[in-house]
Amino acid sequence: MARTASVAEQILLTPTSSSSQSAEASRLTHTECLYAVIDVAADSTTAYNGPALLFGVYVNTVLSAHTLPITDASTTVVTIPASAAAGSIYTFPGIRFETSLIVNPNDSATGNITVAYRPI
């Protein structure tokens, strides 16, 4: 059985204009990341302890009536809205977290999210 070409091979083997090559290179860079499933009721949770790029947050279980800050050490970088519905997706172009990627909810917060990131 023949092997299917990887995304990188498809990009390299497909003749394109230079503007298309930039778009394809961007697609190639964003094809893979790691994830952390986080129970928001567990209070502050470190998704990754080190520099990372944040690509998105998916809400698995509806969030309580508390905003959900995502911090780089102690600095809030992004905030997911309170009461975000299950199935909500928040995507980012690759926000750089210099120190650590921490989900830091209110102590009474509930819900469950998946954080998509890539260590750098």
Beta strands, then each sheet from edge to edge (+ up, - down):
strand 1: 34-39
strand 2: 45-48
strand 3: 52-61
strand 4: 68-72
strand 5: 75-80
strand 6: 89-97
strand 7: 101-103
strand 8: 112-119
sheet 1: 1+ 8- 3+ 6-
sheet 2: 2+ 7- 4+ 5-
end
